[in-house]
Amino acid sequence: MQRRVPGMFAAGLAVYLRSTAPLNRVGSVGLWSFAALLVAGYGASMGSPPPSVTAMASGALGMWLFVAWAAWFDQARIAR
């Protein structure tokens, strides 16, 4: 199961890249930095579990920033 996750992420990213094009630098740099952070987060999740419930809750709430970030760079991309 764990081996399929990177493949699914790569396939989803490939579909997104083929169906959209950047309008400006935000649309390209924002996307690639977001993808890099998601890959780094996936790698970090393979380590030990969070030290406390508070740390886990803080991390989960912080994930809402990812939604705003994705909306920001997606507005700088256009459908092909």
The first five atom37 places (N, CA, C, CB, O) and aatype in JSON, in Angstrom:
{
  "aatype": [12, 5, 1, 1, 19, 14, 7, 12, 13, 0, 0, 7, 10, 0, 19, 18, 10, 1, 15, 16, 0, 14, 10, 2, 1, 19, 7, 15, 19, 7, 10, 17, 15, 13, 0, 0, 10, 10, 19, 0, 7, 18, 7, 0, 15, 12, 7, 15, 14, 14, 14, 15, 19, 16, 0, 12, 0, 15, 7, 0, 10, 7, 12, 17, 10, 13, 19, 0, 17, 0, 0, 17, 13, 3, 5, 0, 1, 9, 0, 1],
  "atom_mask": [
    [1, 1, 1, 1, 1],
    [1, 1, 1, 1, 1],
    [1, 1, 1, 1, 1],
    [1, 1, 1, 1, 1],
    [1, 1, 1, 1, 1],
    [1, 1, 1, 1, 1],
    [1, 1, 1, 0, 1],
    [1, 1, 1, 1, 1],
    [1, 1, 1, 1, 1],
    [1, 1, 1, 1, 1],
    [1, 1, 1, 1, 1],
    [1, 1, 1, 0, 1],
    [1, 1, 1, 1, 1],
    [1, 1, 1, 1, 1],
    [1, 1, 1, 1, 1],
    [1, 1, 1, 1, 1],
    [1, 1, 1, 1, 1],
    [1, 1, 1, 1, 1],
    [1, 1, 1, 1, 1],
    [1, 1, 1, 1, 1],
    [1, 1, 1, 1, 1],
    [1, 1, 1, 1, 1],
    [1, 1, 1, 1, 1],
    [1, 1, 1, 1, 1],
    [1, 1, 1, 1, 1],
    [1, 1, 1, 1, 1],
    [1, 1, 1, 0, 1],
    [1, 1, 1, 1, 1],
    [1, 1, 1, 1, 1],
    [1, 1, 1, 0, 1],
    [1, 1, 1, 1, 1],
    [1, 1, 1, 1, 1],
    [1, 1, 1, 1, 1],
    [1, 1, 1, 1, 1],
    [1, 1, 1, 1, 1],
    [1, 1, 1, 1, 1],
    [1, 1, 1, 1, 1],
    [1, 1, 1, 1, 1],
    [1, 1, 1, 1, 1],
    [1, 1, 1, 1, 1],
    [1, 1, 1, 0, 1],
    [1, 1, 1, 1, 1],
    [1, 1, 1, 0, 1],
    [1, 1, 1, 1, 1],
    [1, 1, 1, 1, 1],
    [1, 1, 1, 1, 1],
    [1, 1, 1, 0, 1],
    [1, 1, 1, 1, 1],
    [1, 1, 1, 1, 1],
    [1, 1, 1, 1, 1],
    [1, 1, 1, 1, 1],
    [1, 1, 1, 1, 1],
    [1, 1, 1, 1, 1],
    [1, 1, 1, 1, 1],
    [1, 1, 1, 1, 1],
    [1, 1, 1, 1, 1],
    [1, 1, 1, 1, 1],
    [1, 1, 1, 1, 1],
    [1, 1, 1, 0, 1],
    [1, 1, 1, 1, 1],
    [1, 1, 1, 1, 1],
    [1, 1, 1, 0, 1],
    [1, 1, 1, 1, 1],
    [1, 1, 1, 1, 1],
    [1, 1, 1, 1, 1],
    [1, 1, 1, 1, 1],
    [1, 1, 1, 1, 1],
    [1, 1, 1, 1, 1],
    [1, 1, 1, 1, 1],
    [1, 1, 1, 1, 1],
    [1, 1, 1, 1, 1],
    [1, 1, 1, 1, 1],
    [1, 1, 1, 1, 1],
    [1, 1, 1, 1, 1],
    [1, 1, 1, 1, 1],
    [1, 1, 1, 1, 1],
    [1, 1, 1, 1, 1],
    [1, 1, 1, 1, 1],
    [1, 1, 1, 1, 1],
    [1, 1, 1, 1, 1]
  ],
  "atom_positions": [
    [[0.82, -1.19, 0.0], [0.0, 0.0, 0.0], [0.86, 1.25, 0.0], [-0.93, 0.0, 1.2], [0.57, 2.2, -0.73]],
    [[1.91, 1.28, 0.81], [2.74, 2.47, 0.92], [3.43, 2.81, -0.4], [3.78, 2.28, 2.0], [3.68, 3.98, -0.68]],
    [[3.73, 1.83, -1.22], [4.42, 2.08, -2.48], [3.52, 2.75, -3.5], [4.97, 0.79, -3.04], [4.02, 3.42, -4.4]],
    [[2.22, 2.58, -3.38], [1.29, 3.14, -4.36], [1.06, 4.63, -4.16], [-0.02, 2.42, -4.28], [0.72, 5.33, -5.11]],
    [[1.23, 5.12, -2.96], [0.94, 6.52, -2.67], [1.81, 7.47, -3.5], [1.14, 6.81, -1.19], [1.25, 8.38, -4.11]],
    [[3.13, 7.31, -3.58], [3.91, 8.22, -4.42], [3.52, 8.13, -5.9], [5.39, 7.92, -4.28], [3.54, 9.14, -6.6]],
    [[3.18, 6.96, -6.36], [2.75, 6.81, -7.74], [1.44, 7.53, -8.02], [0.0, 0.0, 0.0], [1.27, 8.16, -9.07]],
    [[0.52, 7.45, -7.08], [-0.76, 8.15, -7.24], [-0.55, 9.65, -7.2], [-1.75, 7.72, -6.15], [-1.19, 10.38, -7.96]],
    [[0.34, 10.12, -6.34], [0.64, 11.55, -6.28], [1.25, 12.01, -7.59], [1.59, 11.86, -5.1], [0.86, 13.05, -8.12]],
    [[2.2, 11.26, -8.11], [2.84, 11.61, -9.38], [1.83, 11.61, -10.53], [4.0, 10.64, -9.69], [1.87, 12.49, -11.39]],
    [[0.94, 10.64, -10.54], [-0.08, 10.58, -11.59], [-1.03, 11.77, -11.5], [-0.87, 9.27, -11.51], [-1.38, 12.37, -12.51]],
    [[-1.45, 12.11, -10.3], [-2.33, 13.26, -10.1], [-1.66, 14.56, -10.5], [0.0, 0.0, 0.0], [-2.29, 15.43, -11.11]],
    [[-0.4, 14.7, -10.16], [0.36, 15.89, -10.53], [0.51, 15.97, -12.05], [1.75, 15.9, -9.85], [0.39, 17.05, -12.63]],
    [[0.76, 14.84, -12.7], [0.88, 14.82, -14.16], [-0.42, 15.22, -14.83], [1.3, 13.41, -14.63], [-0.41, 15.98, -15.81]],
    [[-1.54, 14.74, -14.33], [-2.84, 15.12, -14.9], [-3.07, 16.62, -14.72], [-3.99, 14.31, -14.22], [-3.53, 17.29, -15.65]],
    [[-2.76, 17.14, -13.54], [-2.94, 18.58, -13.28], [-2.05, 19.41, -14.19], [-2.64, 18.9, -11.8], [-2.49, 20.42, -14.73]],
    [[-0.81, 18.99, -14.37], [0.11, 19.73, -15.23], [-0.33, 19.71, -16.7], [1.51, 19.16, -15.1], [-0.16, 20.69, -17.41]],
    [[-0.89, 18.58, -17.14], [-1.34, 18.48, -18.53], [-2.62, 19.27, -18.78], [-1.56, 17.03, -18.92], [-2.87, 19.69, -19.91]],
    [[-3.43, 19.47, -17.76], [-4.71, 20.14, -17.96], [-4.69, 21.62, -17.6], [-5.76, 19.45, -17.15], [-5.69, 22.32, -17.81]],
    [[-3.59, 22.12, -17.05], [-3.48, 23.55, -16.74], [-2.14, 24.09, -17.22], [-3.64, 23.79, -15.22], [-1.2, 23.34, -17.48]],
    [[-2.09, 25.41, -17.34], [-0.85, 26.09, -17.72], [-0.69, 27.32, -16.84], [-0.86, 26.48, -19.24], [-1.68, 27.97, -16.5]],
    [[0.54, 27.66, -16.47], [0.73, 28.83, -15.62], [0.5, 30.13, -16.38], [2.13, 28.83, -15.02], [0.87, 30.25, -17.55]],
    [[-0.1, 31.09, -15.71], [-0.28, 32.42, -16.28], [0.91, 33.31, -15.98], [-1.57, 33.07, -15.75], [1.25, 34.2, -16.76]],
    [[1.54, 33.07, -14.85], [2.68, 33.88, -14.43], [3.59, 33.03, -13.53], [2.21, 35.18, -13.69], [3.41, 31.81, -13.42]],
    [[4.54, 33.68, -12.9], [5.51, 32.98, -12.06], [4.86, 32.33, -10.84], [6.59, 33.94, -11.61], [5.3, 31.27, -10.39]],
    [[3.83, 32.95, -10.3], [3.13, 32.37, -9.15], [2.54, 31.02, -9.52], [2.01, 33.33, -8.64], [2.56, 30.08, -8.72]],
    [[2.01, 30.91, -10.72], [1.4, 29.66, -11.17], [2.39, 28.52, -11.33], [0.0, 0.0, 0.0], [2.01, 27.36, -11.21]],
    [[3.65, 28.84, -11.6], [4.64, 27.77, -11.76], [5.44, 27.54, -10.48], [5.58, 28.09, -12.91], [5.55, 26.4, -10.02]],
    [[5.99, 28.58, -9.91], [6.8, 28.43, -8.69], [5.92, 28.0, -7.51], [7.54, 29.74, -8.35], [6.34, 27.18, -6.69]],
    [[4.73, 28.55, -7.43], [3.82, 28.18, -6.34], [3.46, 26.71, -6.39], [0.0, 0.0, 0.0], [3.42, 26.04, -5.36]],
    [[3.18, 26.21, -7.59], [2.84, 24.79, -7.74], [4.0, 23.9, -7.35], [2.41, 24.5, -9.17], [3.81, 22.95, -6.58]],
    [[5.18, 24.17, -7.87], [6.32, 23.29, -7.6], [6.77, 23.35, -6.14], [7.49, 23.65, -8.51], [7.19, 22.33, -5.59]],
    [[6.68, 24.52, -5.52], [7.03, 24.58, -4.09], [5.99, 23.85, -3.25], [7.16, 26.06, -3.62], [6.33, 23.22, -2.24]],
    [[4.73, 23.92, -3.65], [3.67, 23.19, -2.96], [3.88, 21.68, -3.09], [2.29, 23.58, -3.52], [3.77, 20.95, -2.11]],
    [[4.19, 21.24, -4.3], [4.43, 19.81, -4.52], [5.63, 19.33, -3.72], [4.64, 19.53, -6.03], [5.61, 18.24, -3.15]],
    [[6.68, 20.15, -3.68], [7.88, 19.77, -2.91], [7.56, 19.67, -1.42], [9.01, 20.79, -3.14], [8.05, 18.76, -0.74]],
    [[6.75, 20.58, -0.92], [6.38, 20.53, 0.5], [5.52, 19.3, 0.8], [5.63, 21.81, 0.9], [5.65, 18.69, 1.86]],
    [[4.64, 18.94, -0.13], [3.83, 17.73, 0.07], [4.7, 16.48, 0.09], [2.76, 17.61, -1.04], [4.47, 15.58, 0.9]],
    [[5.69, 16.43, -0.79], [6.61, 15.27, -0.8], [7.41, 15.23, 0.5], [7.56, 15.34, -2.02], [7.59, 14.16, 1.08]],
    [[7.89, 16.39, 0.96], [8.64, 16.43, 2.22], [7.75, 16.02, 3.4], [9.21, 17.85, 2.45], [8.2, 15.31, 4.3]],
    [[6.5, 16.46, 3.39], [5.57, 16.08, 4.45], [5.28, 14.6, 4.45], [0.0, 0.0, 0.0], [5.15, 13.98, 5.51]],
    [[5.19, 14.02, 3.26], [4.98, 12.57, 3.16], [6.18, 11.84, 3.75], [4.75, 12.15, 1.69], [6.02, 10.86, 4.48]],
    [[7.38, 12.3, 3.42], [8.59, 11.67, 3.96], [8.66, 11.8, 5.48], [0.0, 0.0, 0.0], [9.06, 10.86, 6.18]],
    [[8.27, 12.97, 5.98], [8.29, 13.18, 7.43], [7.26, 12.33, 8.14], [8.05, 14.66, 7.74], [7.45, 11.96, 9.3]],
    [[6.17, 12.01, 7.47], [5.13, 11.2, 8.11], [5.56, 9.75, 8.29], [3.85, 11.26, 7.3], [4.89, 9.0, 9.01]],
    [[6.64, 9.35, 7.66], [7.12, 7.97, 7.8], [7.91, 7.77, 9.09], [7.99, 7.6, 6.61], [8.26, 6.64, 9.44]],
    [[8.18, 8.86, 9.8], [8.95, 8.77, 11.03], [8.08, 8.39, 12.22], [0.0, 0.0, 0.0], [7.07, 7.71, 12.08]],
    [[8.49, 8.85, 13.37], [7.78, 8.53, 14.6], [6.49, 9.34, 14.71], [8.67, 8.79, 15.83], [6.36, 10.39, 14.07]],
    [[5.54, 8.88, 15.5], [4.28, 9.62, 15.66], [4.49, 10.92, 16.44], [3.25, 8.74, 16.38], [5.53, 11.1, 17.07]],
    [[3.53, 11.83, 16.39], [3.65, 13.09, 17.13], [3.83, 12.85, 18.62], [2.42, 13.97, 16.9], [3.34, 11.85, 19.16]],
    [[4.54, 13.74, 19.3], [4.82, 13.54, 20.72], [3.6, 13.7, 21.63], [5.87, 14.48, 21.16], [3.58, 13.16, 22.74]],
    [[2.59, 14.44, 21.17], [1.41, 14.64, 22.01], [0.19, 14.89, 21.13], [1.63, 15.83, 22.98], [0.3, 15.11, 19.93]],
    [[-0.96, 14.85, 21.76], [-2.21, 15.12, 21.04], [-2.24, 16.58, 20.62], [-3.43, 14.77, 21.92], [-2.77, 16.9, 19.56]],
    [[-1.7, 17.46, 21.44], [-1.67, 18.89, 21.11], [-0.84, 19.13, 19.86], [-1.11, 19.71, 22.28], [-1.23, 19.93, 19.0]],
    [[0.29, 18.47, 19.74], [1.13, 18.62, 18.55], [0.41, 18.1, 17.31], [2.46, 17.89, 18.74], [0.49, 18.7, 16.24]],
    [[-0.29, 17.0, 17.47], [-1.04, 16.44, 16.34], [-2.17, 17.38, 15.93], [-1.59, 15.05, 16.69], [-2.4, 17.59, 14.74]],
    [[-2.89, 17.93, 16.89], [-3.99, 18.84, 16.59], [-3.48, 20.13, 15.94], [-4.77, 19.18, 17.87], [-4.1, 20.64, 15.01]],
    [[-2.35, 20.63, 16.42], [-1.78, 21.84, 15.83], [-1.37, 21.6, 14.38], [-0.57, 22.32, 16.65], [-1.6, 22.44, 13.51]],
    [[-0.77, 20.47, 14.14], [-0.39, 20.12, 12.77], [-1.6, 19.97, 11.86], [0.0, 0.0, 0.0], [-1.58, 20.39, 10.71]],
    [[-2.65, 19.36, 12.37], [-3.86, 19.17, 11.57], [-4.53, 20.51, 11.26], [-4.85, 18.25, 12.31], [-4.99, 20.72, 10.13]],
    [[-4.58, 21.39, 12.23], [-5.16, 22.72, 11.98], [-4.29, 23.53, 11.02], [-5.34, 23.48, 13.3], [-4.8, 24.31, 10.22]],
    [[-3.0, 23.34, 11.12], [-2.09, 24.05, 10.22], [-2.24, 23.63, 8.77], [0.0, 0.0, 0.0], [-1.86, 24.37, 7.86]],
    [[-2.78, 22.44, 8.55], [-2.99, 21.97, 7.18], [-3.97, 22.84, 6.41], [-3.49, 20.54, 7.19], [-3.99, 22.79, 5.18]],
    [[-4.79, 23.62, 7.1], [-5.71, 24.52, 6.4], [-4.95, 25.58, 5.6], [-6.66, 25.2, 7.4], [-5.49, 26.13, 4.64]],
    [[-3.72, 25.85, 5.98], [-2.91, 26.79, 5.2], [-2.61, 26.22, 3.82], [-1.6, 27.1, 5.93], [-2.42, 26.98, 2.86]],
    [[-2.56, 24.91, 3.7], [-2.33, 24.27, 2.41], [-3.48, 24.56, 1.45], [-2.16, 22.75, 2.58], [-3.27, 24.73, 0.25]],
    [[-4.7, 24.62, 1.97], [-5.86, 24.91, 1.13], [-5.75, 26.32, 0.56], [-7.17, 24.75, 1.94], [-5.98, 26.53, -0.63]],
    [[-5.39, 27.28, 1.4], [-5.23, 28.66, 0.93], [-4.09, 28.77, -0.06], [-4.99, 29.61, 2.12], [-4.2, 29.48, -1.06]],
    [[-3.0, 28.08, 0.19], [-1.85, 28.11, -0.71], [-2.22, 27.53, -2.08], [-0.66, 27.32, -0.11], [-1.88, 28.11, -3.11]],
    [[-2.91, 26.41, -2.09], [-3.32, 25.78, -3.35], [-4.28, 26.68, -4.12], [-3.96, 24.41, -3.09], [-4.19, 26.79, -5.34]],
    [[-5.2, 27.33, -3.42], [-6.13, 28.25, -4.09], [-5.38, 29.43, -4.68], [-7.21, 28.75, -3.11], [-5.73, 29.92, -5.76]],
    [[-4.35, 29.9, -3.97], [-3.57, 31.06, -4.45], [-2.86, 30.74, -5.76], [-2.55, 31.48, -3.39], [-2.98, 31.51, -6.71]],
    [[-2.13, 29.63, -5.83], [-1.42, 29.36, -7.08], [-2.34, 28.82, -8.17], [-0.3, 28.37, -6.83], [-2.03, 28.95, -9.35]],
    [[-3.48, 28.22, -7.79], [-4.4, 27.72, -8.8], [-5.07, 28.88, -9.54], [-5.46, 26.82, -8.16], [-5.44, 28.73, -10.71]],
    [[-5.23, 30.02, -8.88], [-5.79, 31.19, -9.55], [-4.83, 31.75, -10.59], [-6.14, 32.26, -8.53], [-5.24, 32.49, -11.49]],
    [[-3.56, 31.41, -10.47], [-2.54, 31.87, -11.42], [-2.28, 30.82, -12.51], [-1.25, 32.2, -10.68], [-1.24, 30.85, -13.17]],
    [[-3.2, 29.9, -12.67], [-3.11, 28.87, -13.72], [-4.4, 28.89, -14.52], [-2.84, 27.44, -13.11], [-5.46, 29.26, -14.0]],
    [[-4.32, 28.5, -15.76], [-5.49, 28.5, -16.64], [-5.67, 27.11, -17.24], [-5.34, 29.56, -17.77], [-4.69, 26.4, -17.49]],
    [[-6.93, 26.72, -17.45], [-7.21, 25.41, -18.05], [-6.8, 25.41, -19.51], [-8.71, 25.06, -17.91], [-6.97, 26.41, -20.22]],
    [[-6.26, 24.28, -19.96], [-5.86, 24.17, -21.37], [-7.01, 23.7, -22.21], [-4.68, 23.22, -21.53], [-6.86, 23.55, -23.42]]
  ]
}
